[in-house]
Amino acid sequence: MEKQIKTIGVLTSGGDAPGMNAAVRAVVRTGLHKGFRMIGIQRGYNGLLNGECFEMNLRSVSNIISAGGTILYTARCLEFKTKEGQDKGAEKCRELGIDALVVIGGDGSYRGARALAHRGIPMIGLPGTIDNDIGCTDYTIGYDTAMNTALEMIDKLRDTTQSHDRCSVVEVMGRNAGYIALNVAIASGAMAVLLPEKEFDMQRDILDKIAETQKTGKRHFIIIVAEGVGHAQEIANEIQARTGIDSRATILGHVQRGGSPTLRDRVNASAMGYQAVCLLEQGKYNRIVGMRGEKLVDYPVDEALEMTKSLDPVLVDVCNTISI
């Protein structure tokens, strides 16, 4: 695709994630440095359809790198899933003078951007989700902060769990992916972790482990449950009924989405935002930026949406071996 790009629009879509602001900042400042006109689109595709846009300058993104959430806001947009909504979105881009889009979000956001690309609006996608569930990248913006937030909460919870000889069943976010759960289970020293990717058996995965660790003198227990498994309260109720151990459920919920992003999220989001504009400048359109190890990579959007990934089996074994 050959198209002269003078104006770039940037939006955040789907669930918010710490580091989205760092990415927006990098996109805007890199674009301005390279001579592009920059347009901020508020409230994702919903804002695009409604024309909620404004021109951005260097000062538009001052002092946002440390802020959680997204200054551009985000919203779900059912209308944009329809052909009519996508046609309207492309026409709105032309009306606003937007020649290309940088979209920060997940797979659903990429599909929306791909629909615009098919209608002549080039796009670059950046992976922004705490869940780390995007197949084309090892790392997503917000993932590191969310894990550290969950870990901080679990460390605090451990104090009262230990004081009362309790079992704490803690549900963490991640939608249908167990990346947050697995990593915080290892980092918090949890006795067990329940993952969407692994079949769960109450007797084998929890009750037998409790019995074995009790023999070694352990009297308090932390169990991490991924959001995709859910039922934390039911699990806690069953543990108490079958073992007599005072068991409590804690669902950490949306606190994991908020807060000031970690250094890793700020740096990686900044690098990804810079790369997005560089790709557009080079005429490399309709691609998704990601990371393999510590290196930036990019893939055609169609290929990226077909890619999958799985939990590291070594980390699963680490968790099962040392959480006793």
C-alpha positions in Angstrom: 0.0 0.0 0.0 1.4 3.4 -1.0 -0.2 6.4 0.6 1.3 9.7 1.6 0.8 10.2 5.3 0.7 13.7 6.8 -1.7 13.2 9.8 -1.7 10.3 12.3 -4.5 9.6 14.7 -3.9 7.7 18.0 -6.4 6.0 20.2 -6.6 3.5 23.0 -9.2 0.8 22.9 -10.5 -2.1 25.1 -9.5 -2.3 28.8 -7.2 0.3 30.1 -3.7 -0.7 31.1 -0.8 1.1 32.9 1.7 2.3 30.3 -0.9 3.3 27.7 -0.2 7.0 28.5 3.6 6.3 27.9 2.8 4.8 24.5 0.5 7.8 23.6 3.2 10.2 24.6 5.8 8.4 22.5 3.6 8.2 19.5 2.7 11.9 19.7 6.2 13.2 20.3 7.9 10.9 17.7 5.2 11.9 15.2 5.7 15.6 15.8 9.5 15.2 15.7 9.2 13.5 12.2 6.9 16.3 10.9 3.5 14.6 11.2 0.3 16.3 12.4 -1.0 14.4 15.4 -4.7 13.8 16.3 -5.8 12.3 19.6 -9.0 10.3 19.4 -10.9 10.0 22.6 -12.9 7.0 23.8 -11.6 4.5 21.2 -13.7 3.7 18.1 -16.8 5.1 19.8 -15.0 8.5 19.9 -13.9 8.2 16.3 -17.5 7.6 15.2 -18.6 10.6 17.2 -15.7 12.8 16.1 -14.3 13.2 19.6 -10.9 14.3 18.4 -8.4 17.1 19.0 -5.0 18.1 17.6 -2.1 17.2 19.9 1.2 19.1 20.4 4.2 18.5 22.6 2.6 19.8 25.7 -0.5 17.7 25.2 1.4 14.7 26.6 3.4 16.5 29.3 3.6 14.7 32.7 1.6 11.7 31.6 4.3 9.1 31.5 3.8 8.2 35.2 0.0 8.2 35.1 -2.1 5.1 35.0 -5.2 4.7 32.8 -5.3 6.6 29.5 -5.7 10.3 29.0 -7.5 9.5 25.7 -10.1 7.4 27.6 -11.4 4.1 26.3 -14.9 2.6 25.6 -16.5 -0.4 24.0 -18.2 0.2 20.7 -20.7 -2.4 19.4 -21.5 -0.2 16.4 -17.9 -0.6 15.2 -18.3 -4.3 14.9 -20.7 -3.8 12.1 -19.9 -3.2 8.4 -21.9 0.1 8.6 -19.9 1.2 11.7 -16.6 0.4 10.0 -17.6 2.2 6.8 -18.6 5.2 9.0 -15.3 5.0 10.8 -13.2 5.1 7.6 -15.3 8.0 6.3 -14.8 9.9 9.6 -11.1 9.5 9.3 -11.2 11.1 5.9 -13.4 13.8 7.1 -11.0 14.6 10.0 -8.0 14.4 7.7 -6.6 11.3 9.5 -4.3 9.4 7.1 -3.3 6.6 9.4 -4.0 5.3 12.9 -2.0 4.0 15.8 -4.2 1.8 17.9 -3.2 0.7 21.4 -5.2 -2.3 22.7 -5.7 -6.0 22.2 -6.9 -8.4 19.5 -10.4 -6.9 19.3 -8.9 -3.4 18.8 -6.6 -4.8 16.0 -9.6 -6.3 14.2 -11.3 -2.9 14.2 -8.1 -1.3 12.9 -7.8 -4.0 10.2 -11.3 -3.2 9.1 -10.3 0.4 8.6 -7.1 -0.7 6.7 -9.3 -2.6 4.3 -11.1 0.7 3.7 -7.9 2.6 3.0 -6.8 3.8 6.4 -3.4 2.4 7.2 -2.8 1.2 10.8 -0.2 0.2 13.3 -1.2 -1.8 16.5 0.5 -1.7 19.8 -0.3 -4.4 22.5 -2.0 -2.7 25.4 -3.5 -5.2 27.9 -2.6 -6.3 31.4 -3.6 -9.9 30.4 -0.5 -10.6 28.2 -2.8 -12.7 26.0 -1.7 -11.4 22.6 -0.1 -14.2 20.6 2.4 -12.1 18.5 4.2 -10.7 21.5 5.9 -12.0 24.6 5.0 -8.8 26.5 2.0 -6.4 26.5 1.9 -2.9 27.9 0.5 -3.0 31.4 1.3 -6.6 32.2 4.3 -5.9 34.4 2.5 -3.2 36.5 -0.6 -5.4 37.0 1.6 -8.3 38.3 3.4 -6.0 40.7 0.1 -4.6 41.9 -1.3 -8.1 42.5 1.9 -9.2 44.2 1.8 -6.2 46.6 -1.8 -7.0 47.6 -1.0 -10.6 48.1 2.1 -9.8 50.3 -0.2 -7.7 52.5 -2.8 -10.4 52.6 -0.2 -12.9 53.7 0.3 -11.1 57.0 -3.3 -11.6 58.1 -3.4 -15.1 56.6 -0.4 -16.2 58.6 -1.6 -14.5 61.8 -4.9 -16.5 61.7 -3.6 -19.8 60.3 -6.0 -19.3 57.4 -6.2 -20.3 53.8 -6.5 -17.4 51.4 -7.9 -18.0 47.9 -6.9 -15.0 45.8 -8.4 -14.4 42.4 -6.3 -12.3 40.0 -7.2 -10.9 36.5 -6.1 -12.2 33.2 -9.3 -13.1 31.4 -8.8 -16.5 29.9 -5.0 -16.5 30.3 -3.0 -17.5 33.3 0.1 -15.4 32.9 -0.5 -13.0 35.8 -1.7 -15.9 38.0 1.4 -18.1 37.3 3.9 -15.4 37.9 2.4 -13.9 41.0 2.0 -17.5 42.4 5.7 -18.0 42.1 6.7 -14.6 43.3 4.3 -14.7 46.4 5.3 -18.3 47.4 1.7 -19.5 46.9 1.0 -23.1 47.7 -1.0 -23.7 44.6 -2.2 -21.9 41.4 -5.2 -22.7 39.3 -4.8 -21.8 35.6 -7.3 -21.8 32.7 -4.8 -23.6 30.6 -4.6 -26.6 33.0 -7.4 -28.9 34.1 -8.2 -28.4 37.7 -8.9 -31.2 40.2 -9.8 -30.1 43.8 -8.4 -33.2 45.5 -5.1 -33.4 43.6 -4.3 -29.7 43.1 -5.4 -28.3 46.5 -6.5 -30.8 49.2 -3.6 -33.2 48.8 -1.1 -30.4 48.7 -2.6 -28.9 51.9 -2.3 -32.3 53.6 1.3 -32.8 52.5 2.4 -29.3 53.6 0.6 -29.7 57.0 2.9 -32.6 57.6 5.9 -30.3 57.4 4.4 -27.9 59.9 2.8 -25.4 57.5 -0.4 -23.8 59.0 -1.4 -21.1 56.5 -1.9 -21.3 52.8 -2.3 -19.0 49.8 -3.9 -20.3 46.6 -3.9 -18.1 43.4 -6.9 -18.5 41.1 -6.8 -17.1 37.6 -9.9 -15.1 36.5 -10.6 -17.6 33.7 -11.0 -20.3 36.4 -13.0 -18.1 38.8 -15.2 -19.4 41.6 -12.8 -18.3 44.3 -15.5 -18.1 46.9 -16.8 -21.6 46.1 -13.3 -23.0 46.2 -12.7 -21.3 49.6 -16.0 -22.7 50.9 -15.1 -26.2 49.8 -11.6 -26.1 51.3 -13.1 -25.0 54.7 -15.8 -27.7 54.5 -13.4 -30.5 53.7 -10.4 -29.5 55.9 -11.8 -27.4 58.7 -9.3 -24.6 57.9 -10.7 -21.1 58.1 -10.7 -20.1 54.4 -11.4 -16.7 52.8 -11.7 -15.6 49.2 -10.3 -12.3 48.0 -10.9 -11.0 44.4 -8.4 -8.4 43.6 -10.4 -7.1 40.6 -9.8 -3.8 38.9 -7.1 -2.4 41.2 -4.8 -4.4 39.0 -5.6 -2.2 36.0 -4.7 1.1 37.8 -1.7 2.8 39.3 1.5 4.3 38.1 3.2 2.1 35.5 6.5 0.3 36.4 9.8 1.3 34.7 9.5 -1.7 32.4 6.0 -0.7 31.2 7.1 2.9 30.7 10.2 2.0 28.7 8.7 -0.7 26.6 5.6 1.4 25.9 7.8 4.3 24.9 9.9 2.1 22.5 6.7 0.6 21.0 5.2 4.0 20.4 8.4 5.2 18.7 8.5 2.1 16.5 4.9 2.6 15.4 5.6 6.0 13.9 8.9 4.8 12.4 7.0 2.0 10.6 4.5 4.5 9.2 7.3 6.8 8.1 8.9 3.9 6.3 5.7 3.0 4.5 5.3 -0.2 6.4 1.6 -0.3 7.1 -1.0 -2.6 8.7 1.4 -4.2 11.2 1.4 -5.1 14.9 4.4 -4.2 17.0 5.5 -6.7 19.7 8.5 -8.0 21.6 10.4 -11.2 21.4 12.6 -11.4 24.4 13.9 -7.8 24.8 13.7 -7.0 21.0 11.0 -5.1 19.2 9.4 -7.0 16.3 6.5 -6.4 14.0 4.1 -8.6 12.0 1.4 -8.1 9.3 -1.9 -7.7 11.1 -3.4 -10.8 9.5 -0.5 -12.9 10.6 -0.4 -11.5 14.1 -4.1 -12.2 14.6 -3.5 -15.9 13.8 -0.6 -16.3 16.2 -1.0 -18.1 19.5 1.2 -18.6 22.6 1.2 -20.7 25.7 2.5 -20.7 29.3 6.1 -21.6 29.8 6.1 -25.2 30.9 9.3 -24.6 32.9 7.6 -21.9 34.9 4.7 -24.2 35.6 7.1 -26.8 36.8 9.0 -24.3 38.9 5.7 -23.3 40.6 4.6 -26.8 41.3 8.0 -27.9 42.6 8.9 -25.1 45.0 5.4 -24.1 46.2 5.2 -26.6 49.0 
